[in-house]
Amino acid sequence: MTDTLHPDTLAVRAGALRTEFQEHSEAMFLTSSFVFRSAAEAAARFSGAEPGNIYARFTNPSVTMFEQRLAALEKAERCVAFASGMAAILATVMGLMKAGEHVVASRSIFGSTVQLFQNILARFGVETTFVSPTDPEEWRAAVRPSTRLFFVESPSNPLTEVSDIRALAEIAHAHGVWLAVDNCFCTPILQRPLELGADIVIHSATKYLDGQGRVLGGAVLGDKTLMEGVYTFLRTAGPTLSAFNAWVLLKGLETLPVRMQAHSAHALELARWLEEHPAVTRTLYPGLPSHPQYALATAQQRTGGGIVAFEVAGGRDAAWRVIDATRLMSITANLGDTRTTITHPASTTHSRMSPEQRAAAGIGDGLIRIAVGLENVEDLKRDLERGLG
Ligand SMILES: *Cc1c(COP(=O)(O)O)cnc(C)c1O
């Protein structure tokens, strides 16, 4: 049935389970374990002969509903939910790889993801090579016989670089490598990496899937065979999504299509205004024709998404002045919220990079990132105008 339904329908209908009470809004199942009608039923559940819940580290109906709804939206065979986005990324590697194997990852990925690959997984014998998000040939050149995984995020944070998912999938598959895409910024409403050839989609549900800055969550999606490995790690190691958070996220998904449309429309309008502003030296937004990968972004994403980056002359002092002059926007590194957030990447999210690394990556001291919320755009412009002068 879900094959023929549109995303806005799936967002409110897919995955809903109803109990004998026929509740209309999905119930929350705050229970750590489940009881069996008999010893034989318990044995059948444990052996896997009979499907059903056993213990909430493995499955819980609230979590299952969230997984099924997100799987329907991403058009994935299976979704496995996690306590956070980072737990989802860790589980992908722990579930599918082993010591001695190699990862090729985009240089422009979430800071904690870089730390995870570079500092933690390396200690367990999984090595990572970082390459350009926009040059597929660097990925091809980085492949070794031991390479098992490509890892990319598109568009990237904070520069909104767009990676060619189809091209990376082709290179990956020519070498027997899986392509994982962190689809946090676009969500399945704007981009479905599995349809573009990716094998694995990863989410920090903390961002747009919740969309209101309330809970942490994560998810990994893909075919049943790959997800079995990821699920086995979850079930054994236990970075499980709580029932409460799953229920909040399930409700978050209901408004995801309308929110993503609004985030994108507001971001486009703000980006167009920033681009024309005399105090702004550079504006980066995938929905602007001036974006270096505008054609690719337009083909790959339905709209530009909610993240806009721009640069002001005068470095850190000028950027901080703009940020400190805002009265409406929230000064926070989080993103994907109904409330607009404003960040200075060089001194916060990307402060662990050396100044040379930041310069090479194009993250200048005058760069500001805005995750555009659902406030009226005129109010947002006025909020920025105070500091832009
Ligand atoms: C926030 C984020 C993560 C990590 O997610 P958590 O839920 O904070 O663990 C991973 N990838 C991207 C792109 C993110 O923005």
The ligand as a Gaussian input file, in Angstrom:
#p B3LYP/6-31G(d) Opt

LIG

0 1
 C       23.767000      16.540000      14.628000
 C       24.312000      15.734000      13.530000
 C       24.783000      14.427000      13.749000
 C       24.815000      13.798000      15.125000
 O       23.548000      13.598000      15.629000
 P       23.231000      13.543000      17.217000
 O       21.774000      13.245000      17.218000
 O       23.598000      14.872000      17.779000
 O       24.052000      12.456000      17.788000
 C       25.233000      13.712000      12.658000
 N       25.238000      14.236000      11.426000
 C       24.815000      15.500000      11.188000
 C       24.848000      16.018000       9.800000
 C       24.339000      16.283000      12.220000
 O       23.940000      17.534000      11.967000

